Amino acid sequence: MFQWIQQVDLKVFMLTIAFSGCGGSPSVEVPVNQNPQSESPIQLEKKLDFSDDPISDPARSLGLRVVSEDLRGNRPSVPDATRSLDEKTALDDSTIEKNEILLHSKLFLADPLSPNPHKKMEHFFVWPEKSLGSQIVSATYSHRIQTLKGEWIGNFESKLVWHEPQNHRWYIPLAEIFKGRSQYSPMDVNLEDTQVMSVELHLESGQQVIIQIKFQVSGPLPVTHVSALMHWVPSKVSELVLDPEKKGWVIHSEEFVNPTSRLFHLWIRYQDFGRKLTLKSHLQQTFWTARPTEAPLGPFPSYYLALGHLERILLELRYANRSPLVRKMIAQEWERFDLEPFEKVRLVWLATPSESAAECVLPLAQNTTYSWVTTSEATSFTRLKPVTLAELARGKDPLVRVTIPGTPTYHHITKSHDWSFVGAKLEGQWSREIRLVHPFMSKNEATQENVNDGSSNEHLLMIQGPVNTKISVGNIEGSRTSYSCQGVFR
């Protein structure tokens, strides 16, 4: 009995030396014991050469291919059967060493939001069922993730590999690898992470081969919406006419959130429609009219208009957990901003005049003293005047009317000639374009002009179009005289 066990163990030992582990290179010499009952040392009897055996170089012999398929329209989730596995494409570019395949191409999970039809494709890892010589009768895989920080996510839970007997191939849908993961959902899939998939193959010959496939893949762009915030409505005229914070006039605000654990880039540009933003400041001056014998008449208003052009556009990004960022936007020029994981950002568009624009100042109030004179009424009375009898006989009136003139009174009053803002209107039309882009996309890829069929679009167009800015407060009706300074007030 001992001899039989020893003989079986020896055969297992010989098989382990030849095909052990994950299909690594076999030993060139196999130990054979001529007489199992002999206690003499094991002798190296024969040199074996497996150089032509697929098992000797399993990763290379496997014939792994990355097959893409457009599965839109509720088509079955299977790879393209017409694709020959003998042909290589750019997606198959790899480095192969022993039991490891390192794919060089960037893979993408199917992205329904992408305008690029290539980003809507499903990917499959496919290989022939007899590529290792003996037919593969069963296959499982496990998947783990190594993050950029060196942390590992996932476990060694095995899942079945799909088999297509009619097409004589095995395959793994890329999307299935990430389904049902609580720690690492498809929206968490980051191109900077290394995906490590171990495929365990069982051959009809009874052999077992394990091949490790390493690759990088990016999750789809997230579903995020730009929320336009309520237009700013000033409560006082001075709030619109003046620039209280010395930053610029707020012409639009919008907000959105990154709902994923991944970093994205925002590419934003300002577009000028040629209809400049203008700020119309309506001023009022009060004046009084002097009169020599009466108090001054008034007040009477005079209205003036100052017109300022806001030719420079600033964009301020206000974050919840970091300092705001301000950029000067030049028409048609793209600017890039980082959108951190789970970050909320508010875009505040500001308009300012050019550096050469005139800065107007509201005149100070002027006090004027007015003077006038009033005279009291004259008083009259009758008194007897001494007369002789002879004068009386001649008819002379003894009564005399006496009039005392009125007394003058001098008056003085000071009146203020005030200037004030009575109304303001900020209006104009402009446009902006906002794109959400994977961080690994170059500037050329992110900012290329949109193609109608989307074949080369590498971004998610979040918003594009004109903004009609119209903010008014106070009295802006009626004719106005041009103010002496045309510009904006500081």
C-alpha positions as CSV (number, residue, x, y, z in Angstrom):
1,M,0.0,0.0,0.0
2,F,2.8,2.3,0.8
3,Q,4.4,1.6,-2.5
4,W,1.2,2.5,-4.4
5,I,0.9,5.8,-2.5
6,Q,4.5,6.6,-3.1
7,Q,4.1,5.9,-6.8
8,V,0.9,8.1,-7.1
9,D,2.6,10.9,-5.2
10,L,5.6,10.6,-7.5
11,K,3.4,11.0,-10.6
12,V,1.7,14.0,-9.0
13,F,5.1,15.5,-8.3
14,M,6.2,15.0,-11.9
15,L,2.9,16.7,-13.2
16,T,3.4,19.6,-10.7
17,I,6.9,20.2,-11.9
18,A,5.8,20.3,-15.6
19,F,2.5,22.3,-15.3
20,S,2.4,23.8,-11.8
21,G,1.2,27.3,-10.8
22,C,-0.3,29.5,-13.6
23,G,1.3,27.7,-16.5
24,G,4.8,29.0,-16.1
25,S,7.8,27.6,-18.0
26,P,8.1,23.9,-17.2
27,S,11.3,22.3,-15.8
28,V,13.6,20.9,-18.4
29,E,14.3,17.8,-16.4
30,V,11.8,15.4,-14.8
31,P,12.8,13.3,-11.8
32,V,11.9,9.6,-12.4
33,N,12.4,6.7,-9.9
34,Q,13.1,3.6,-11.9
35,N,12.0,1.3,-9.0
36,P,9.4,2.7,-6.6
37,Q,10.5,0.2,-4.0
38,S,14.1,1.3,-4.1
39,E,15.3,3.6,-1.4
40,S,18.0,5.0,-3.7
41,P,17.9,8.8,-4.4
42,I,15.7,10.0,-7.2
43,Q,17.5,10.1,-10.5
44,L,17.1,12.8,-13.2
45,E,16.5,10.5,-16.1
46,K,15.1,12.4,-19.1
47,K,15.2,16.0,-20.5
48,L,11.7,17.2,-21.6
49,D,11.1,20.0,-24.0
50,F,7.7,21.8,-23.8
51,S,8.7,24.7,-26.1
52,D,5.9,23.9,-28.5
53,D,3.3,23.3,-25.8
54,P,0.8,26.1,-25.4
55,I,0.8,25.5,-21.6
56,S,4.5,26.6,-21.5
57,D,3.5,30.1,-22.4
58,P,-0.2,30.3,-21.6
59,A,-0.7,34.1,-21.6
60,R,0.7,34.4,-25.1
61,S,-1.0,31.2,-26.3
62,L,-4.4,32.3,-24.9
63,G,-5.0,34.6,-27.9
64,L,-6.9,37.2,-25.8
65,R,-8.7,39.9,-27.9
66,V,-10.7,42.9,-26.8
67,V,-13.8,42.9,-29.0
68,S,-16.1,46.0,-29.2
69,E,-19.8,45.8,-30.0
70,D,-22.5,48.4,-30.3
71,L,-25.3,47.0,-28.1
72,R,-27.8,49.8,-28.4
73,G,-31.3,48.8,-29.4
74,N,-31.6,46.0,-26.8
75,R,-29.3,43.7,-28.6
76,P,-28.0,40.6,-26.7
77,S,-24.8,41.2,-24.7
78,V,-22.5,39.1,-26.7
79,P,-19.3,40.1,-28.7
80,D,-19.3,40.4,-32.4
81,A,-19.3,36.9,-33.9
82,T,-17.9,38.1,-37.2
83,R,-14.7,39.4,-35.6
84,S,-11.8,37.1,-36.4
85,L,-9.8,36.4,-33.3
86,D,-6.7,35.9,-35.5
87,E,-6.6,39.6,-36.2
88,K,-5.3,42.2,-33.8
89,T,-6.6,45.8,-33.3
90,A,-5.3,48.7,-31.4
91,L,-7.3,47.6,-28.4
92,D,-5.2,44.4,-28.3
93,D,-1.9,46.2,-27.8
94,S,-0.3,44.5,-24.8
95,T,2.8,43.3,-23.0
96,I,2.8,39.6,-22.3
97,E,5.1,37.8,-19.9
98,K,4.6,34.3,-18.6
99,N,1.1,34.3,-17.0
100,E,0.4,38.0,-17.2
101,I,-1.2,40.1,-19.9
102,L,-0.9,43.9,-19.5
103,L,-3.2,45.8,-21.9
104,H,-1.9,49.2,-23.0
105,S,-5.1,50.6,-24.5
106,K,-7.5,52.8,-22.5
107,L,-10.9,51.1,-22.2
108,F,-14.2,52.8,-21.4
109,L,-17.4,51.6,-19.9
110,A,-20.3,52.2,-22.3
111,D,-21.3,55.9,-21.9
112,P,-24.9,56.6,-22.9
113,L,-24.3,60.4,-22.4
114,S,-21.2,60.6,-24.7
115,P,-21.8,62.1,-28.2
116,N,-19.0,59.9,-29.4
117,P,-20.5,56.6,-30.8
118,H,-17.2,54.8,-29.9
119,K,-17.8,55.6,-26.3
120,K,-21.2,53.9,-26.4
121,M,-19.6,50.6,-27.4
122,E,-19.4,47.6,-25.1
123,H,-16.1,45.8,-24.7
124,F,-15.5,42.0,-24.2
125,F,-12.4,40.0,-23.3
126,V,-12.6,37.1,-25.8
127,W,-10.4,34.0,-26.4
128,P,-10.7,30.7,-28.4
129,E,-11.8,27.6,-26.5
130,K,-8.8,25.6,-27.8
131,S,-6.1,28.1,-27.8
132,L,-4.2,26.2,-25.0
133,G,-4.1,23.0,-27.0
134,S,-6.6,21.1,-24.9
135,Q,-10.1,22.4,-24.9
136,I,-11.2,24.7,-22.1
137,V,-14.1,23.0,-20.3
138,S,-14.7,25.5,-17.5
139,A,-13.5,29.0,-16.6
140,T,-13.9,31.4,-13.7
141,Y,-12.5,34.8,-13.0
142,S,-12.0,37.1,-9.9
143,H,-11.4,40.8,-10.0
144,R,-9.6,43.3,-7.7
145,I,-8.7,46.9,-8.0
146,Q,-5.4,48.6,-7.1
147,T,-5.8,52.3,-6.6
148,L,-3.3,55.0,-7.4
149,K,-2.5,55.1,-3.7
150,G,-1.7,51.4,-3.6
151,E,-4.9,50.4,-1.8
152,W,-6.7,47.2,-2.8
153,I,-10.4,47.0,-3.4
154,G,-12.4,43.8,-3.8
155,N,-11.9,40.1,-2.9
156,F,-11.2,36.9,-4.7
157,E,-14.8,35.9,-5.2
158,S,-15.0,33.8,-8.4
159,K,-17.5,34.3,-11.2
160,L,-18.3,32.2,-14.2
161,V,-16.9,33.1,-17.6
162,W,-19.4,33.2,-20.5
163,H,-19.1,30.4,-23.1
164,E,-20.3,30.4,-26.7
165,P,-20.0,26.8,-27.9
166,Q,-21.4,27.6,-31.3
167,N,-18.6,30.1,-31.9
168,H,-16.0,28.1,-29.9
169,R,-14.9,30.9,-27.7
170,W,-15.0,32.2,-24.1
171,Y,-15.7,35.8,-23.1
172,I,-16.1,38.2,-20.2
173,P,-18.2,41.4,-20.7
174,L,-16.3,44.4,-19.3
175,A,-19.4,45.9,-17.9
176,E,-20.2,42.7,-15.9
177,I,-17.0,43.0,-13.9
178,F,-18.2,46.1,-12.1
179,K,-21.9,45.2,-11.6
180,G,-23.2,44.7,-8.1
181,R,-20.1,46.3,-6.4
182,S,-21.0,48.4,-3.4
183,Q,-17.5,49.8,-2.9
184,Y,-16.7,50.3,-6.6
185,S,-19.6,51.0,-8.8
186,P,-19.3,51.8,-12.5
187,M,-19.3,55.5,-11.7
188,D,-16.3,55.0,-9.4
189,V,-14.2,53.4,-12.1
190,N,-11.1,55.5,-12.5
191,L,-8.6,55.3,-15.3
192,E,-5.8,55.9,-12.8
193,D,-6.6,52.6,-11.0
194,T,-5.2,49.3,-12.2
195,Q,-7.8,46.5,-12.8
196,V,-6.4,43.1,-11.9
197,M,-8.5,40.1,-13.2
198,S,-7.4,36.5,-12.6
199,V,-8.8,34.0,-15.0
200,E,-8.7,30.3,-14.0
201,L,-9.0,27.9,-16.8
202,H,-9.7,24.1,-16.5
203,L,-8.7,22.1,-19.5
204,E,-10.1,18.9,-20.9
205,S,-6.7,17.3,-20.2
206,G,-7.2,17.9,-16.5
207,Q,-4.7,20.7,-16.3
208,Q,-5.4,24.1,-14.7
209,V,-4.0,27.4,-15.9
210,I,-4.3,30.8,-14.2
211,I,-3.7,33.9,-16.2
212,Q,-3.7,37.4,-14.8
213,I,-5.0,40.3,-17.0
214,K,-4.2,43.9,-16.0
215,F,-5.9,46.8,-17.7
216,Q,-7.1,50.3,-17.2
217,V,-10.7,51.5,-17.7
218,S,-12.7,54.6,-17.2
219,G,-16.2,54.9,-16.0
220,P,-18.8,56.9,-17.9
221,L,-19.4,60.6,-17.6
222,P,-21.8,61.4,-14.7
223,V,-25.3,62.6,-15.1
224,T,-25.2,66.1,-13.8
225,H,-27.4,69.1,-14.4
226,V,-26.5,72.8,-14.4
227,S,-28.9,74.7,-12.2
228,A,-29.4,78.3,-13.1
229,L,-29.7,80.3,-10.0
230,M,-32.2,83.2,-9.6
231,H,-31.2,86.4,-11.2
232,W,-29.8,88.9,-8.8
233,V,-32.3,91.6,-8.0
234,P,-30.8,94.7,-6.3
235,S,-32.9,96.2,-3.5
236,K,-31.5,99.7,-4.1
237,V,-30.5,101.6,-7.1
238,S,-27.0,102.3,-5.8
239,E,-26.4,98.5,-5.6
240,L,-26.7,98.2,-9.3
241,V,-25.1,101.5,-10.3
242,L,-22.1,101.1,-8.1
243,D,-19.8,98.1,-7.7
244,P,-19.9,97.6,-4.0
245,E,-17.4,94.7,-3.8
246,K,-15.1,96.1,-6.5
247,K,-15.2,92.8,-8.4
248,G,-17.6,93.4,-11.1
249,W,-21.3,93.2,-11.9
250,V,-23.0,89.8,-11.5
251,I,-24.6,89.0,-14.8
252,H,-25.4,85.3,-14.3
253,S,-24.9,82.4,-11.8
254,E,-25.2,78.7,-12.2
255,E,-24.4,75.7,-10.0
256,F,-23.8,72.0,-10.3
257,V,-22.4,69.0,-8.4
258,N,-19.9,66.2,-9.2
259,P,-21.9,63.1,-8.0
260,T,-18.9,60.7,-8.3
261,S,-15.7,59.9,-6.5
262,R,-13.7,60.8,-9.5
263,L,-12.0,64.0,-10.6
264,F,-13.2,65.7,-13.8
265,H,-12.2,68.8,-15.7
266,L,-14.5,71.6,-16.6
267,W,-13.6,73.4,-19.9
268,I,-15.3,76.7,-20.2
269,R,-15.2,79.5,-22.7
270,Y,-17.0,82.9,-23.0
271,Q,-18.4,83.8,-26.4
272,D,-19.1,87.4,-27.4
273,F,-22.1,88.0,-29.7
274,G,-21.0,91.6,-30.4
275,R,-23.9,93.0,-28.4
276,K,-22.0,94.5,-25.5
277,L,-23.2,94.6,-22.0
278,T,-24.1,98.1,-21.1
279,L,-24.9,99.8,-17.8
280,K,-27.2,102.8,-18.0
281,S,-27.1,105.0,-14.9
282,H,-30.0,107.4,-14.5
283,L,-29.1,110.5,-12.4
284,Q,-31.2,113.3,-11.0
285,Q,-30.1,116.7,-10.0
286,T,-32.4,119.0,-7.9
287,F,-32.2,122.8,-8.3
288,W,-34.1,125.9,-7.0
289,T,-35.1,129.2,-8.6
290,A,-34.3,132.5,-6.7
291,R,-36.9,135.3,-6.5
292,P,-36.2,138.8,-5.1
293,T,-39.3,139.2,-3.0
294,E,-40.2,135.6,-2.4
295,A,-38.7,132.4,-1.2
296,P,-36.8,130.3,-3.8
297,L,-39.0,128.1,-5.9
298,G,-38.4,124.3,-6.1
299,P,-37.1,121.8,-6.0
300,F,-37.1,121.0,-9.7
301,P,-35.5,117.8,-11.0
302,S,-33.1,117.5,-14.0
303,Y,-32.4,114.0,-15.4
304,Y,-29.2,112.7,-16.9
305,L,-27.9,109.5,-18.4
306,A,-24.5,107.9,-18.2
307,L,-23.7,105.0,-20.4
308,G,-21.0,102.5,-19.5
309,H,-19.8,99.5,-21.5
310,L,-18.8,96.3,-19.6
311,E,-16.3,94.8,-21.9
312,R,-14.4,92.4,-19.7
313,I,-15.8,89.1,-18.4
314,L,-14.6,87.4,-15.2
315,L,-15.6,84.0,-14.0
316,E,-15.5,83.3,-10.3
317,L,-15.8,79.7,-9.1
318,R,-17.1,79.5,-5.6
319,Y,-16.5,76.2,-3.8
320,A,-17.9,74.8,-0.6
321,N,-14.6,73.6,0.9
322,R,-11.9,75.7,-0.8
323,S,-11.0,79.2,-1.7
324,P,-12.7,80.8,-4.7
325,L,-11.0,81.0,-8.0
326,V,-11.3,83.9,-10.4
327,R,-10.2,83.9,-14.1
328,K,-10.4,86.6,-16.7
329,M,-12.3,85.2,-19.7
330,I,-11.2,86.1,-23.2
331,A,-13.7,85.6,-25.9
332,Q,-13.4,82.2,-27.6
333,E,-10.5,81.1,-25.3
334,W,-10.9,78.0,-23.3
335,E,-10.2,77.8,-19.5
336,R,-9.8,74.6,-17.5
337,F,-11.0,74.0,-14.0
338,D,-10.8,71.0,-11.7
339,L,-14.0,69.5,-10.4
340,E,-13.1,67.4,-7.3
341,P,-14.9,64.3,-6.2
342,F,-18.4,65.1,-4.8
343,E,-17.7,68.8,-5.1
344,K,-20.3,71.5,-5.5
345,V,-19.3,74.5,-7.5
346,R,-21.1,77.8,-8.2
347,L,-20.1,79.7,-11.4
348,V,-20.5,83.4,-11.0
349,W,-20.2,85.4,-14.1
350,L,-19.0,89.0,-13.6
351,A,-18.7,91.9,-16.1
352,T,-16.4,94.8,-15.7
353,P,-15.4,97.8,-17.8
354,S,-12.2,97.9,-19.7
355,E,-9.1,99.4,-18.0
356,S,-9.4,102.5,-20.3
357,A,-13.0,103.2,-19.5
358,A,-13.9,106.4,-17.7
359,E,-14.7,106.2,-14.1
360,C,-17.4,108.6,-13.2
361,V,-18.1,110.2,-9.9
362,L,-21.4,111.4,-8.5
363,P,-21.0,115.2,-7.8
364,L,-21.3,116.3,-4.2
365,A,-24.3,118.2,-3.1
366,Q,-23.9,122.0,-3.4
367,N,-25.5,124.4,-0.9
368,T,-26.8,127.7,-2.1
369,T,-28.0,130.6,0.1
370,Y,-31.0,132.5,-1.2
371,S,-32.0,136.0,0.0
372,W,-35.1,138.0,-0.5
373,V,-36.9,141.0,1.1
374,T,-40.5,141.4,2.2
375,T,-42.1,144.7,3.3
376,S,-44.9,145.0,5.7
377,E,-48.1,146.9,4.6
378,A,-48.1,150.8,5.0
379,T,-50.5,152.2,7.7
380,S,-52.8,155.2,7.2
381,F,-54.8,157.3,9.6
382,T,-56.6,160.7,9.8
383,R,-55.8,163.4,12.3
384,L,-56.9,167.1,12.9
385,K,-54.7,169.7,11.7
386,P,-54.9,173.1,13.4
387,V,-56.6,175.7,11.2
388,T,-57.8,179.3,11.8
389,L,-61.4,180.4,11.5
390,A,-60.6,182.3,8.4
391,E,-59.0,179.1,6.8
392,L,-61.9,177.1,7.9
393,A,-64.3,179.8,6.4
394,R,-62.4,179.5,3.1
395,G,-63.2,175.7,3.2
396,K,-59.9,174.3,4.2
397,D,-60.2,170.7,5.5
398,P,-59.0,170.4,9.0
399,L,-58.6,166.6,8.6
400,V,-55.2,165.3,7.3
401,R,-54.6,161.6,6.1
402,V,-51.2,160.4,7.3
403,T,-49.5,157.2,5.8
404,I,-46.6,155.4,7.4
405,P,-44.7,153.2,5.0
406,G,-44.2,149.4,5.7
407,T,-41.1,148.0,7.4
408,P,-38.8,145.8,5.2
409,T,-37.7,142.3,6.4
410,Y,-34.7,140.5,5.0
411,H,-34.8,136.7,4.6
412,H,-32.1,134.1,4.0
413,I,-32.3,130.3,3.4
414,T,-29.9,127.6,2.3
415,K,-31.0,125.0,-0.2
416,S,-29.0,121.9,-1.3
417,H,-28.6,121.1,-5.0
418,D,-28.5,117.3,-4.7
419,W,-27.3,114.6,-7.1
420,S,-28.7,111.1,-6.8
421,F,-29.2,107.8,-8.7
422,V,-32.8,107.2,-9.5
423,G,-32.6,104.2,-11.7
424,A,-30.2,101.8,-13.5
425,K,-30.4,99.1,-16.2
426,L,-27.8,96.4,-17.0
427,E,-28.5,94.6,-20.3
428,G,-26.8,92.7,-23.1
429,Q,-26.5,89.3,-24.7
430,W,-23.5,87.0,-24.4
431,S,-22.9,83.2,-24.5
432,R,-20.8,80.5,-22.8
433,E,-20.0,76.9,-23.3
434,I,-19.3,74.4,-20.5
435,R,-17.9,70.9,-21.1
436,L,-17.4,68.1,-18.7
437,V,-14.3,66.1,-19.6
438,H,-12.3,63.1,-18.4
439,P,-9.1,64.4,-16.7
440,F,-6.9,62.4,-19.0
441,M,-8.1,64.1,-22.1
442,S,-5.8,66.6,-23.7
443,K,-6.8,70.2,-24.4
444,N,-7.1,69.5,-28.1
445,E,-9.4,66.5,-27.4
446,A,-11.5,68.4,-24.9
447,T,-11.9,71.7,-26.9
448,Q,-12.2,70.5,-30.5
449,E,-15.2,71.8,-32.3
450,N,-18.3,69.7,-32.1
451,V,-18.8,67.2,-35.0
452,N,-22.3,66.5,-36.1
453,D,-22.1,62.8,-35.8
454,G,-20.1,63.0,-32.6
455,S,-17.4,60.7,-33.9
456,S,-14.5,62.7,-32.4
457,N,-16.3,64.4,-29.5
458,E,-14.5,63.5,-26.3
459,H,-16.6,65.6,-23.9
460,L,-20.1,66.0,-22.4
461,L,-21.6,69.3,-23.5
462,M,-23.2,70.5,-20.3
463,I,-24.5,73.8,-21.6
464,Q,-24.2,76.0,-24.6
465,G,-26.1,79.0,-25.7
466,P,-26.9,82.7,-25.2
467,V,-27.7,84.4,-22.0
468,N,-29.9,87.5,-22.2
469,T,-28.9,89.7,-19.2
470,K,-31.5,92.3,-18.2
471,I,-31.5,93.7,-14.7
472,S,-33.2,97.0,-13.8
473,V,-34.2,98.9,-10.8
474,G,-35.8,102.3,-10.1
475,N,-37.0,104.9,-12.6
476,I,-35.6,104.3,-16.0
477,E,-38.4,106.0,-18.1
478,G,-38.4,109.4,-19.8
479,S,-35.9,111.4,-21.8
480,R,-32.4,112.0,-20.4
481,T,-29.7,114.5,-21.1
482,S,-26.2,113.0,-21.5
483,Y,-24.3,113.3,-18.4
484,S,-20.9,115.0,-18.6
485,C,-19.1,111.7,-17.9
486,Q,-19.9,108.6,-19.9
487,G,-18.8,105.5,-18.1
488,V,-19.5,103.7,-14.9
489,F,-19.5,104.9,-11.3
490,R,-17.2,103.6,-8.7
